[in-house]
């Protein structure tokens, strides 16, 4: 994984908030992200490497303030244990570039019983072509 803090070219690709979220494992404020209420058809991709992560058909309003998905595109993410902030959580990471995306939670409201709670800052959106 490239060291974005030291590589000026890569730093220019991401905003300060994206660097904080994707490389320092930060979290954007709830309800502040640009994709919280997006309901267009397409794919959500990694903001750094454009890896396809989530199909919009799996997006739902969880009420948490972050874009939430019931499933990820197969092979697009990795899950890693996160022991920060005195909690044990499942961190969601882009399988292609290793960027921090958000966290995975158990959620009975979805068919998969999963809620991928993802920072908008870690995502870009690609419309489905007609």
Residue pairs with C-beta under 8 A, 6 or more apart in sequence:
1 97
1 98
1 99
2 10
2 97
4 10
4 11
4 14
4 19
4 22
4 23
5 11
5 19
5 23
11 19
13 48
14 22
14 47
14 48
15 121
17 26
17 28
17 121
18 47
18 48
18 121
18 122
20 26
20 121
21 27
21 28
21 100
21 119
21 121
21 122
22 47
22 48
22 99
22 100
22 101
22 121
22 122
23 99
23 100
24 100
25 82
25 84
25 91
25 100
26 100
26 119
27 102
27 119
28 66
28 119
28 120
28 121
29 65
30 64
30 65
30 66
31 65
32 65
32 120
33 65
33 66
33 67
33 119
33 120
33 121
34 120
35 44
35 67
35 120
35 123
35 125
36 65
36 66
36 67
36 120
37 61
38 56
38 59
38 67
38 125
39 56
39 59
40 56
40 125
40 127
41 56
41 57
41 127
41 128
42 56
42 125
42 126
42 127
42 128
43 52
43 53
43 54
43 55
43 56
43 73
43 125
43 126
43 128
44 52
44 53
44 54
44 55
44 56
44 59
44 67
44 69
44 118
44 123
44 124
44 125
44 126
45 51
45 52
45 53
45 123
45 124
45 125
45 126
46 53
46 94
46 96
46 97
46 99
46 101
46 122
46 123
46 124
47 99
47 121
47 122
47 123
47 124
48 94
48 97
48 99
48 122
49 94
49 96
49 97
49 99
50 124
51 76
51 94
51 95
51 96
51 97
52 73
52 76
52 126
53 72
53 73
53 76
53 77
53 94
53 101
53 118
53 123
54 69
54 71
54 72
54 73
54 76
54 116
54 118
55 71
55 73
56 125
56 128
58 69
58 70
58 71
58 72
59 67
59 68
59 69
60 68
60 69
60 70
60 109
60 110
61 68
62 68
62 107
62 109
62 115
62 117
64 115
64 117
66 102
66 117
66 118
66 119
66 120
67 117
67 118
67 119
67 120
67 123
68 115
68 116
68 117
68 118
69 115
69 116
69 118
70 107
70 110
70 111
70 112
70 114
70 115
70 116
71 110
71 112
71 114
71 116
72 92
72 116
75 95
76 94
76 95
76 96
77 92
77 93
77 94
77 95
77 101
77 116
78 92
78 93
78 94
78 95
79 90
79 91
79 92
79 93
79 104
80 90
80 91
80 93
81 88
81 89
81 90
81 91
82 88
82 89
82 90
82 91
82 103
89 103
89 104
89 105
90 103
90 104
90 105
91 100
91 102
91 103
91 104
92 100
92 101
92 102
92 103
92 104
92 116
92 118
93 99
93 100
93 101
94 101
94 122
99 122
100 122
101 116
101 118
101 119
101 122
101 123
102 116
102 117
102 118
102 119
102 122
103 116
103 117
104 114
104 115
104 116
104 117
105 114
105 115
105 117
106 113
106 114
106 115
107 113
107 114
107 115
109 115
